[in-house]
Amino acid sequence: MGWIKGEGEIEDSYKISKIAAHVPDLVVYSTLTNDIPYAENFHGVLLFADVSGFTNLTEKFSLSSKKGYGADELTRTLNSYIGEIVSHILDAGGDILNYAGDAILALWTVERVQLSEVISLVVKCSLNIQDQCGVRETEVGCQLKVKIGISAGKLSKVIVGDEISQYFVVIGRAVDEVRLAEGLAVASTIILSPNAWELCERDNIAIDPIENERAVKVRYIKREPSFSVEKYQDSIGTSVEHDKVTRVIGRKVNLAARLMMHYPGVVSCDSETCYYSKLPAFYFNELPKKAMKGVKNPGVLYQFMANKQQMYDHLM
């Protein structure tokens, strides 16, 4: 019986490891004994990578692919491209905090004294991403591109919820600044936020100033970062092997792609989207049911019928 118990423990450990591979290190290594809600302060470097070309790609696949296959090709193309970006981040020791549509937010947790060295590490990672993934041609003639913002500084992890369900959010000036930096970036560029530029090894990063901004555009790195990925990983002591075969296209994104293909020329949505829009029911008409590959039981689907003036009147 002891052998059987050991086997079960190994199986449970394996299952936990597989789940943990899809969860941020920031959560996996959280303290579980604190009363909720609670906050933990730390220093870190943030990378925000935003992919452009998704809308054009979706439209092209919906028009040029055989009926029922466009969404599959779209899913494969985006998973391959974003998965490659994620691999670069993980190889550089980054922790994927979140996916927001076709954008990725990653974190390198550091001690305050390591910030300048790790900023160089993240800049090197970003340059590798732009070198390998900066512009990607697709089979339907659309280009996928990525722009990157980097920030650094003090952050806070806030845990809320109850004993059954808990949620985390990362807040702080660096979060605001990484959004600012990404907003200043254009496709195939890397922007350092004002705080990241203040804290980095300035003599090692070649930049172009941005007019009327304290943020700067990265050109290249002069020498390899002295702080290696191995040294960084040793310093934080993490051991979870994250899944690099990233599936970023979830059920909702897949459904949206199918709706675009099967109900062309209209604004369509599912019942959940209709409900949470909080718009009057007469703005929506029920759509006829259609079999959609890869979508089981989507429920009632609706066409949004309101015009611009009705929306303006509703919002005002």
N, C-alpha and C positions, 0 to 999 in steps of 0.2 A: 504493500500500500504506500510505503514511503516513496518508492520509485515513481508511482503514478502521480503522487502529489507533486513531486519535483517536476515531472513533465508538464503538469498543469501550470505550475508557477512559471516555467520557461515560456509556455504558450501565452500566458497573460502578459509577461514581460515583453514578448514579441509584439503583441497587439498594441500595448501601450507605446512601444517604440515607433510603430507604424503611424499611430495617431500623432505622436509628438513631432514626427518628421514634417507635419503640415501645420504646426503651431509655432508662433514666434518664440525664440529663446527667452524673450522678455517675459513671456507667460510661463513657459516650461519651468524656468528656474525661479519662479515667484515664491515668496514666503507664503505658506498656506495657513499659518497660525494667527495672522493678524485679524483683528475685528474689522468688519466691513461697514462703511467704506474706509479706505485708507489710501495714503499716497506715499510714494517712494521717490526721492530726488536722486538724480544721477547726471553725469555728463555724457554727451554723445555727439556723433556726427550723423546727419541725415542726408540721404540721397533720394531725390524725387525724380523718377524717370517717366516721361509722358510720351506715349506713342501717337503719332499723327498718321492719318491716311485710312483710319478704320471705316469712316463713313463712305468714302469713295470705294473702298474695297468691297464693302457690303453691297453697295449698289451694283458694282460690276459683276460680282458673283451672282446676284439675283437675276441679272439680265443675260449673262453669257453662259451660265452653266445649265446642264440638263435639269429639268424640273425635279425637285426633291433632293438634288445633290449639292446645290450651291451652299447651303448652310454647313454641310459636312466639310466642304473644301475651305470655307471661311474659318471654321473651327480649327482645322488642321494647320492652316497657314498662320493664324494668330498664336496658337499654342506653340508652334515651332519657333516663331520669332520672339515672343515674350519669354518663352522657356529658355532661349539662348541668352537673353539679357539677364534673367534670374540666375543662370549658371555662372555668369561672370561675377555677379554680386556675391553668391555663396562661395565661390572660389576665393574671393577676396576677404572672406570672413564676415560678410554682411548678414544681417538678420532681417528677413522680409516681414515687415510689420503689417502691411495691408495691400490689397489690390483695390483700386477704385476705377472700375471700368477698364480702360486700357492704360492705366497709370499704376506705377509701383512705388511704394514708400519703403525704404530700407534704412536700417539703423546699425551703427557700430557703437556699442557701449564702451566707454573709456574712463580712465581716471583723468582728472583735470590736467595733470602734468603731461599726459600723452596726447592731448588734443591736436597739437600742431603736427605731430608725426602721423597720426591716423588720418588727418585731413589729406596729407600727401598720399597715403594709401588709397583713400577713396577717390582722389583725383586720378590716380593711376588706373584704378578700376573703371572710372568713367571714360577715360581716354581709350581703354581697351574696348569698352562697349561701343564707342563711336567708331573706332577703327573696324570692328567686326560687324556691327549692326547699325551703324549710322544711317545708311541708306540701303534698303532691301527691295529688290525688284520682285514682283510677284507674277504668276503665270497669266494674270488678266491685265497686265500692263500698268497696274497701280504701284506706287512706291510707298513703303512703310518707312517712317523715319522716327527718330527718338530725340528728344531734348531733355537736358538734365539740369537740375538745380541742386546745389549742395549748401548745407548750413551746419553750424556747430554751436555748442554751448550747453547751458544747464537745461535739463528737462525734468518733467515729473510724470511718473506713471500713476494713474488714478484707477483704483479698483472699486467698482460699485456692484450692487446686486444683493443677493441673499445666499443662504446655504445651498440652494438648489442651482441657481444660475448666477454667474458672475460675468462682468464685462470690464474690459480695460480700455483706457484712452490715454494717449500720450499728449501732454500739453507743454507749453513753454514758448519762449521767444524764438527758439530755433525752429519750431514748427511753423510759426508765422513767416519766418525768414526763408524757409525752404520753398514755401509757396510763392513768396515774392520772387525768389531767384528763378524758379521754374517759369513764372509768368514773364520774366524778362528774356528768357531763352527763346530762340527760334530753332527750327529743326536742325539737328546735327551739331548743336552747340552745347557747351557746359558753362554754367554761371555759378560763381561763388558768391554767397550772400555777404553783406557787409561784415557780419560777425565772423564768418569763416575766413574772410580775407584778413581780418585783424589778427586772428589766432593762428593762421597757417605759417609754414616756413616760406616766407616771401621770396627769399633768395633762390628757392628751388622751383618756383612755379612762374612761368612766363604768362603774362596776362595782357589783355587790352582793356583800357578803361571804358566805361559806358557813360555817355554824356548825361550829366545831371543825376547820376546815380552813384551810390557808394559801393554797389555790387560791381563785380568785374567779370570779364569773359576769359575763360582759360584757353590758352593757346597750346602749350605743351609743358611737360615736366622735364627739368634739366638733368636730373639724375634719379636713379632708382631710389624709392623711399628706403630710409635706413631701418624703418620699423617694418619687418617682414610680416606676411600673413601668419606664418607659424608663430612668431613672437607674439602677435596680437592674440591669436587663439589661445596660446599658453597663458597669457595674462588674464583672460576672462574665464578660462577653465571650462568651456562648454564642450559637450561630447555628442550631442544629437546630430545624427547624419540626416540632413534634410533632403527631401525628394526633389531632384533636379528635373524630373519629367513632369513639368508643371502643367496642370490643367486649369487655365485661367478662365475658360469659357464655361460658366455655370449654367444652370437650368434656365434662369431668366434671360440671360444673353442669348442662349440657343433659341428660346421661344421667340424673342424679338426678331432674330434673323429669319426664323420660319414665317412669322407673320408678315414681314416685309416681302417675302417671296410669294406667299399664297394669297395675300390680300394687297396687291400692288395698287399704288395711287391713292390710298386712304391712310388715315391715322388710326391704327388699330391697337388694341390693348386687351389684357385679360381682366377678369372680374376683380382681382385684388388691386390692380392699378386703378381701375375705375372707382373702387370703393375709397381708396386712400387719396384720390384726387380731391375728394370732398366737393365735387362739382355736381350741379343738378342732374338728376337722372335723365331728363329729357335732352341733355347734350349728347347722349349715347344711344346708338341703335345696335341691336343684337345682330351679329354677323352669322351667316350660314356656316354650319360645321363642315370642315374639310379634314381629310386625313393628312397629317403632317409627319413625315418621317422623323423619328427620334423624339417625338413629343407624345406622351401618353396622357390621356385625360386632362387636357388643358382647361377644361371647364368652359363656361360661357365666355365668348369673345365679343368685343364691342368695337364699333366704329365711332370715333369721336366726330361729332357733327357740327359743333359750335363754330361760328365764324369769329373773325377778329373783333368786331364790334361787341358781340355778346360777351366775349372774354373780358374785354375792357370794362364793360358795364358791371360784370360780376366782380372784378377785382376792385373796382372803385366803389 
